[in-house]
């Protein structure tokens, strides 16, 4: 679930509460912050793949824009619902403002 209360007035950073906490060594991650990618962070990716929530595209992009930075092995461990939440936020960041009124998963 997206925690809009933790946005701190910024729409370029969102906090996702994971349905299934992620275990990385001794650390348990219950929330992940996702920030709006800069154009350079989209290098090597296609907008089509991201808009289709393509696993490979998100696996490449998420380590660049998550706090803490999720590595590919961490992404592989995510519950599918949590992966979809993160992908939904990425999609929302990429939509133009004019499209967010009807297509946004977080408005």
Backbone torsions as a table, in degrees:
resi	resn	phi	psi	omega
1	UNK	NA	140.1	176.5
2	UNK	-80.6	129.4	178.8
3	UNK	-97.2	94.3	-177.5
4	UNK	-70.5	-20.2	178.7
5	UNK	-68.0	-23.9	-178.7
6	UNK	-93.7	14.9	-178.8
7	UNK	-75.3	-17.0	-178.9
8	UNK	53.3	36.4	177.8
9	UNK	76.9	2.1	-177.2
10	UNK	-109.0	131.7	176.9
11	UNK	-93.2	2.8	-179.8
12	UNK	-97.9	3.8	177.3
13	UNK	-142.1	126.3	-179.0
14	UNK	-129.1	145.6	178.8
15	UNK	-105.7	126.8	179.1
16	UNK	-107.6	125.7	172.8
17	UNK	-91.0	119.1	-177.7
18	UNK	-72.7	137.6	175.0
19	UNK	-67.0	-38.0	178.4
20	UNK	-122.6	108.4	-178.8
21	UNK	-54.5	146.2	-177.4
22	UNK	-96.0	127.9	178.2
23	UNK	-98.1	121.6	175.3
24	UNK	-126.5	101.5	-174.3
25	UNK	61.8	-126.0	178.5
26	UNK	-87.2	-5.2	-176.1
27	UNK	-92.0	134.8	173.8
28	UNK	-111.9	121.3	-179.1
29	UNK	-102.0	118.6	179.7
30	UNK	-102.8	-23.9	178.1
31	UNK	-132.7	148.6	177.0
32	UNK	-132.0	133.0	174.3
33	UNK	-94.2	140.1	178.3
34	UNK	-121.6	130.0	178.2
35	UNK	-112.3	155.8	179.9
36	UNK	-63.2	128.2	-179.3
37	UNK	-73.7	146.2	169.4
38	UNK	-81.3	160.0	-177.5
39	UNK	-55.3	-39.1	-179.6
40	UNK	-64.2	-25.8	179.4
41	UNK	-77.2	-7.3	177.2
42	UNK	-92.5	1.9	-177.5
43	UNK	-57.2	138.9	179.1
44	UNK	80.4	1.5	-178.2
45	UNK	-118.0	156.9	173.6
46	UNK	-108.6	145.3	177.6
47	UNK	-62.6	-33.4	178.9
48	UNK	-61.6	-45.9	-179.7
49	UNK	-63.2	-42.7	179.1
50	UNK	-65.6	-40.7	-178.9
51	UNK	-67.6	-23.2	177.7
52	UNK	-93.2	8.2	-177.7
53	UNK	52.8	40.9	178.4
54	UNK	-60.9	128.3	-176.6
55	UNK	-56.2	-48.7	-177.7
56	UNK	-60.8	-40.5	179.7
57	UNK	-66.4	-44.6	179.3
58	UNK	-69.0	-34.5	177.9
59	UNK	-63.1	-31.1	177.2
60	UNK	-79.2	-42.4	-174.6
61	UNK	-77.6	-43.1	-173.3
62	UNK	-56.2	-40.3	177.2
63	UNK	-60.9	-23.4	-179.0
64	UNK	-81.4	-21.2	-170.8
65	UNK	-129.4	9.6	-179.8
66	UNK	-106.5	150.1	176.6
67	UNK	-130.4	115.2	-3.0
68	UNK	-65.8	156.2	-178.9
69	UNK	-65.8	117.9	177.9
70	UNK	-83.2	129.6	176.9
71	UNK	-87.8	167.5	-177.8
72	UNK	-55.4	-39.8	-179.6
73	UNK	-66.9	-31.2	177.8
74	UNK	-70.5	-41.8	179.5
75	UNK	-62.5	-37.5	178.9
76	UNK	-64.5	-24.1	-179.3
77	UNK	-88.1	-11.5	-176.6
78	UNK	-62.4	144.7	170.7
79	UNK	-64.1	141.5	-179.3
80	UNK	-54.0	-36.1	178.9
81	UNK	-66.3	-37.6	178.4
82	UNK	-70.2	-38.5	175.6
83	UNK	-60.0	-41.8	178.8
84	UNK	-66.3	-37.5	176.7
85	UNK	-60.5	-46.8	180.0
86	UNK	-64.1	-43.2	177.8
87	UNK	-62.7	-37.9	178.2
88	UNK	-63.0	-38.1	177.3
89	UNK	-67.2	-40.8	176.7
90	UNK	-59.3	-47.1	179.0
91	UNK	-58.8	-43.3	-179.1
92	UNK	-62.1	-39.5	178.3
93	UNK	-63.0	-33.0	-174.5
94	UNK	-85.6	-14.4	179.3
95	UNK	-73.9	140.2	173.2
96	UNK	-68.5	155.1	-179.0
97	UNK	-53.4	-38.6	-176.7
98	UNK	-64.5	-25.3	-179.2
99	UNK	-91.7	-13.3	-173.6
100	UNK	-69.9	-23.9	-179.1
101	UNK	-62.7	-31.8	-176.2
102	UNK	-114.3	-25.6	-172.2
103	UNK	-107.7	-9.3	-172.8
104	UNK	-73.4	132.5	176.8
105	UNK	-76.3	-10.8	-174.9
106	UNK	-119.2	9.9	177.4
107	UNK	-104.8	NA	NA
